[in-house]
């Protein structure tokens, strides 16, 4: 695997849910994920035995602070852009899925041939949703319309409708829905990879703490195996749509922290 020129890995919390539909609460996720990540009930080793607690090139930049006076998307884009200029690859903790659009606006300035792998129950390909073109139901339409990625692969989809199917065809999106995923297709990627992981790709039995649960999803092991076996250098990722208000028992905390460990290990080895 070709090594990236980016030497450091940084974590940034993006507690933004201003483009959520139905319910809010995903802005509460970053500190909950960190709490589970650092919990003494486990350790900071990934499955490939990377000790995430002793890596000097791994840092946590804390959470962004949003105000009514500043445009949220501009703040996200500028923060990510600044980190990339410092040769740091990023794991961004959301937040709703709309944050992926400004993140990738910054990434597109650094990576001309980027493939986005989206793990999600929902395509998020509406042209607009409830009158909002920047809803968390729309980010991948904006991303592909603006050529922020050369290729988008969606895995785990199980809520496609006719409009989003038309959008996928128009935007040349590769969709591997859950029915197709059960046949164990290979993921074919060229160039650097950005991973966008929506927690609702997991079946609600494994991640009940999401705003839009959709039955028939993946088990945690499947998602881990995708992360560990992505066929190319991983240059960035986001982990989004965890809603702590819907997870009183902390099951989704544990799942998110586990996935965070494996994403960080892949970023560090790429």
C-alpha positions in Angstrom: 0.0 0.0 0.0 1.4 3.4 -1.0 2.1 5.6 2.1 0.4 9.0 2.3 2.6 12.1 2.7 0.4 13.1 5.7 2.4 12.1 8.8 0.0 13.0 11.6 -3.5 12.0 12.5 -5.9 14.4 14.3 -9.3 14.0 15.9 -11.7 16.9 15.6 -15.2 17.0 17.2 -17.9 18.7 15.1 -20.9 19.0 17.4 -23.3 20.3 14.8 -26.8 19.1 14.1 -28.3 22.2 12.5 -29.3 20.3 9.4 -30.9 17.3 11.0 -34.5 16.4 10.1 -37.0 14.7 12.4 -35.0 15.1 15.7 -31.8 16.6 16.8 -29.3 15.4 19.3 -26.3 14.3 17.3 -24.4 17.4 18.4 -24.1 15.7 21.8 -22.1 12.8 20.4 -18.4 13.8 20.3 -17.8 13.9 24.1 -19.8 10.7 24.6 -17.7 8.9 22.0 -14.5 10.2 23.5 -15.7 9.1 27.0 -16.3 5.5 25.8 -13.0 5.6 23.8 -11.1 6.4 27.0 -13.2 4.2 29.3 -11.2 2.1 31.8 -13.5 -0.8 30.9 -11.3 -1.4 27.9 -7.9 -0.3 26.5 -6.6 1.9 23.7 -5.2 -0.9 21.5 -6.7 -1.5 18.1 -7.1 -5.1 16.8 -3.8 -4.8 14.9 -2.1 -4.0 18.3 -1.6 -0.3 17.6 -1.4 1.4 21.0 -3.4 4.5 20.4 -2.5 5.8 23.8 1.2 6.1 23.0 1.3 7.4 19.4 2.9 10.8 19.4 1.6 11.6 15.9 -2.0 11.2 17.1 -3.7 14.2 18.6 -7.1 15.4 19.7 -7.9 19.0 18.6 -11.0 19.1 20.7 -14.5 20.3 19.5 -15.4 23.2 17.3 -17.5 25.9 18.9 -20.4 27.2 16.8 -22.1 30.5 17.1 -25.0 32.2 15.4 -22.7 34.9 14.0 -20.5 32.5 12.1 -21.4 30.2 9.2 -21.0 26.6 10.5 -20.0 25.2 7.1 -17.3 27.8 6.6 -15.9 27.1 10.1 -15.8 23.4 9.4 -14.2 23.8 6.0 -11.6 26.3 7.2 -10.7 24.1 10.2 -10.2 21.0 8.1 -8.3 22.9 5.5 -5.9 24.3 8.1 -5.3 20.8 9.5 -4.6 19.4 6.1 -2.1 22.2 5.5 -0.3 20.9 8.5 0.0 17.5 6.9 -2.5 15.9 9.3 -5.1 13.3 8.3 -8.4 13.7 10.2 -11.1 11.7 11.9 -14.0 14.0 12.4 -16.6 13.1 15.0 -20.1 14.4 14.2 -22.7 15.7 14.4 -25.2 15.1 11.6 -24.2 13.9 8.1 -24.4 17.3 6.6 -20.9 18.0 8.0 -19.3 15.7 5.4 -20.0 18.2 2.6 -17.8 21.1 4.1 -15.2 18.5 5.2 -14.9 17.2 1.6 -14.8 20.8 0.2 -11.5 21.1 2.1 -10.3 17.6 1.3 -10.9 18.2 -2.5 -8.2 20.9 -2.4 -5.6 18.4 -1.2 -6.7 15.2 -3.0 -7.7 15.4 -6.7 -8.5 11.7 -7.1 -10.5 11.0 -4.0 -12.8 8.0 -3.6 -15.5 8.3 -0.9 -16.7 5.1 0.8 -20.0 5.8 2.6 -21.3 3.3 5.1 -24.9 4.2 5.7 -28.5 2.9 5.8 -29.6 6.0 3.8 -28.3 7.2 0.4 -28.4 10.9 1.5 -28.9 11.8 -2.1 -32.0 14.0 -2.0 -31.8 17.2 -4.1 -33.4 19.0 -1.2 -35.2 17.8 2.0 -37.9 19.9 3.7 -36.8 22.8 1.6 -33.1 22.5 2.7 -30.5 21.7 0.1 -27.9 21.3 2.8 -29.9 18.9 4.9 -28.2 15.8 6.3 -30.4 14.0 3.7 -28.6 15.8 0.8 -24.8 16.0 1.4 -23.7 13.5 -1.2 -25.7 15.2 -3.9 -23.8 18.4 -3.3 -20.5 16.5 -3.0 -20.9 14.8 -6.4 -22.4 17.8 -8.2 -19.3 19.8 -7.2 -16.9 17.1 -8.1 -15.4 16.9 -4.6 -14.8 13.1 -5.2 -14.1 11.2 -8.3 -16.0 8.2 -7.1 -18.6 7.5 -4.4 -19.3 4.0 -3.2 -22.3 3.6 -0.9 -22.5 0.4 1.2 -25.3 -0.9 3.4 -28.1 1.1 1.9 -31.6 -0.1 2.7 -33.9 2.9 2.4 -33.5 3.8 -1.3 -36.5 5.5 -2.9 -37.3 6.3 -6.5 -36.0 9.9 -6.3 -32.7 8.9 -4.8 -32.3 6.1 -7.2 -32.6 8.6 -10.1 -30.1 10.8 -8.3 -27.6 7.9 -7.9 -27.8 7.2 -11.6 -27.5 10.8 -12.6 -24.4 11.3 -10.3 -22.9 7.9 -11.2 -22.9 6.7 -7.7 -22.0 3.1 -7.0 -24.5 1.6 -4.6 -24.0 -1.7 -2.8 -27.3 -2.1 -0.9 -27.7 -4.6 2.0 -29.2 -7.2 -0.4 -26.1 -7.0 -2.6 -23.7 -6.8 0.4 -24.9 -10.2 1.6 -23.4 -11.7 -1.5 -19.9 -10.4 -0.3 -18.9 -8.3 -3.3 -15.4 -6.9 -3.5 -14.8 -3.1 -3.1 -12.8 -1.8 -6.0 -11.1 1.5 -5.3 -8.4 3.5 -7.1 -6.4 6.2 -5.2 -6.9 7.6 -1.7 -10.0 6.9 0.3 -12.2 9.0 2.5 -14.5 7.0 4.8 -17.8 8.5 5.9 -19.4 6.2 8.5 -23.0 6.8 9.5 -23.7 4.9 12.7 -27.1 3.8 11.3 -25.4 1.5 8.9 -25.4 -0.8 11.9 -28.6 -2.7 12.6 -30.5 -1.0 15.5 -29.8 -4.0 17.7 -26.1 -3.0 17.6 -26.5 0.8 17.5 -29.9 2.0 18.8 -28.7 5.5 19.4 -29.4 7.0 16.0 -32.1 9.4 14.9 -33.3 7.4 11.9 -32.9 3.6 12.8 -33.4 1.3 9.9 -33.8 -2.5 10.4 -31.9 -5.1 8.5 -28.4 -3.5 8.9 -24.9 -4.7 9.5 -23.4 -6.2 12.6 -20.5 -4.4 14.2 -18.0 -7.1 13.0 -18.9 -6.4 9.4 -18.2 -2.7 9.7 -14.9 -3.4 11.4 -13.9 -5.8 8.6 -14.7 -3.1 6.0 -12.5 -0.6 7.8 -9.6 -3.0 8.2 -9.7 -4.1 4.6 -10.3 -0.9 2.6 -8.2 -1.5 -0.5 -6.2 1.7 -0.5 -4.7 4.4 1.7 -7.2 6.0 4.1 -6.6 9.7 4.2 -9.6 10.9 6.2 -12.8 9.8 7.8 -15.9 11.0 9.7 -18.1 9.2 12.2 -21.6 10.7 12.2 -25.2 10.5 13.2 -24.9 9.0 16.7 -27.7 10.5 18.8 -27.0 10.0 22.6 -30.6 10.9 23.4 -31.7 7.6 21.9 -29.2 5.5 23.7 -29.8 5.5 27.5 -27.8 2.2 28.0 -24.6 3.3 26.2 -24.6 0.5 23.6 -24.0 2.9 20.7 -21.2 4.6 22.8 -19.3 1.3 22.9 -19.9 0.6 19.2 -18.8 4.1 18.1 -15.6 3.9 20.3 -14.7 0.5 18.8 -15.1 1.8 15.3 -13.1 4.9 16.2 -10.2 2.7 17.3 -10.1 0.8 14.0 -10.4 3.9 11.9 -7.5 5.6 13.7 -5.4 2.5 13.3 -6.0 2.5 9.6 -5.3 6.2 9.3 -2.0 5.7 11.2 -0.9 2.9 8.9 -1.9 4.6 5.6 
